[in-house]
Amino acid sequence: MKILLIGASGNIGRAIAAELSGRHEIIAAGRHHGDVRVDIEDEQSIADMYQQLPRLDAVAVATGGRNGHVGPLAEMNAERYRVGLDSKLMGQVNLVLRGLDKLADGGSFTLVGGAWQPQAIVPLLSNVYMANAALEGFVNAAAVELSRRLRINLVSPLLLAESEAEYGPLFRGVPLVEARQVARAYSLSIEGAQTGQTYRLGRLD
């Protein structure tokens, strides 16, 4: 397969590349690194990226951009909520919408979510949880309408072990998930047959 990997230079992206590169051709994309450049918050940048690429068999997204604004609910406003909505949510939605015509029949999209399940909710992250929940809703709905046997799934890890030093204080007690485990979920999404699925890693229930 010819797989576009967006966010290839991050912890999850590197693990996905290691998991898949022996079996498939990986085209790495990122804001500052990769075979092609893309800013997922800029719809024109997404369109320009796809114009440079050949026909694809899969698009795997391993970055949520800025993910979301971190702060107490009492200090949130519409502008701060738009951080996660414009970046993690709409960035990935636009990657799908702009990429529909670039995927070969039977191709797949794999998006990246994150913690939002009720057992793992912690303070300060309402923007992040909102974007993650919306991504799951989008994947569920899009799977029903995709044509040409196209598929779409969501990989949704809790706290990445490789990111514990940076984000651990926000997620006390949340199970750690290694990047290589997350990469295997991408393999299941890309090389499998399911669609409309959310692959949760590090579940508390």
Buried (B, 14 or more C-beta within 10 A) or exposed (E): BBBBBBBBBBBBBBBBBEBBEEEBEBBBBBBEEBBBBBBBBBBEBBBBBBEEBEEBBBBBBBBBBBBBBBBEEEEBEEEBBBBBBBBBBBBBBBBBBBBBEBBBEEBBBBBBBBBBBEEBEEEBBBBBBBBBBBBBEBBBEBBEEBEEEBBBBBBBBBBBBBBEEEEEEBBEEBBBBBBBBBBBBBBBBBBBEEBBBBBBBBEEE
